[in-house]
Amino acid sequence: YNYFREPKFSKAQVLLKTLDAIAEKRGVPVAQVAINWSTQNPLVDTALLGVRNPQEAEENCAATSWELTEEEISVLNAAIAEYEK
């Protein structure tokens, strides 16, 4: 996959740091931030989630108990736009 080759790999690391920062600030797993962004994004109709155990299923479901702020969504969208350049 070209996602594991430069320049995409380095760009993905920057995007992940943005996700990490929001997750740390909120005290939630990064997966919840990604799920939340997907479910709040009007361009996404369906979000498919994989789990390996009951704990991951519970953590994923917990993402529906809160919402990203407009500012957080803007920060993520900007990071995604940089990744896509």
C-alpha positions in Angstrom: 0.0 0.0 0.0 1.3 3.4 -0.9 0.0 4.7 2.5 3.1 3.1 4.1 5.5 4.9 1.7 6.6 8.5 1.6 5.3 11.1 1.4 1.9 9.6 2.6 3.4 7.9 5.6 4.8 11.1 7.1 1.5 13.0 6.3 -0.4 10.2 8.1 1.7 10.6 11.2 0.9 14.3 11.3 -2.8 13.5 11.0 -2.5 10.9 13.8 -0.9 13.5 16.1 -3.9 15.7 15.5 -6.2 12.8 16.5 -4.0 12.0 19.5 -4.1 15.6 20.7 -7.9 15.7 20.6 -8.2 12.3 22.2 -5.8 13.2 25.0 -7.6 16.5 25.7 -10.9 14.7 26.0 -9.6 11.6 27.8 -10.9 9.2 25.2 -9.3 6.6 22.9 -8.3 7.8 19.4 -10.8 5.4 17.9 -13.6 7.4 19.5 -12.4 10.6 17.9 -12.3 9.0 14.5 -15.7 7.4 15.0 -17.1 10.7 16.2 -15.7 12.6 13.2 -17.2 9.9 10.8 -20.6 10.0 12.4 -20.8 13.8 12.4 -19.5 14.2 8.9 -22.4 14.8 6.5 -20.4 13.2 3.7 -20.2 9.9 5.5 -23.4 7.8 5.2 -22.1 4.6 6.9 -19.2 3.9 9.3 -18.1 0.3 9.5 -16.3 -0.6 12.7 -14.3 -3.6 13.6 -13.7 -5.0 17.0 -11.6 -7.8 18.4 -13.2 -8.1 21.9 -16.1 -6.8 24.0 -14.1 -4.0 25.5 -13.4 -2.5 22.0 -17.1 -2.8 21.2 -18.0 -0.9 24.4 -15.3 1.8 23.6 -16.6 2.3 20.1 -20.2 2.6 21.3 -19.1 5.1 23.9 -18.2 7.4 21.0 -21.9 8.1 20.5 -22.2 9.6 24.0 -20.4 12.8 23.1 -19.7 15.0 20.1 -16.7 16.8 18.7 -17.0 20.6 18.8 -17.1 22.6 15.6 -13.5 23.8 16.4 -12.3 20.2 16.8 -14.0 19.2 13.5 -12.3 22.2 11.8 -8.9 21.2 13.1 -9.4 17.6 11.9 -10.7 18.7 8.5 -7.6 20.9 8.1 -5.3 18.1 9.0 -7.1 15.8 6.5 -6.8 18.5 3.8 -3.0 18.7 4.5 -2.8 14.9 4.2 -4.6 14.9 0.9 -2.3 17.5 -0.7 
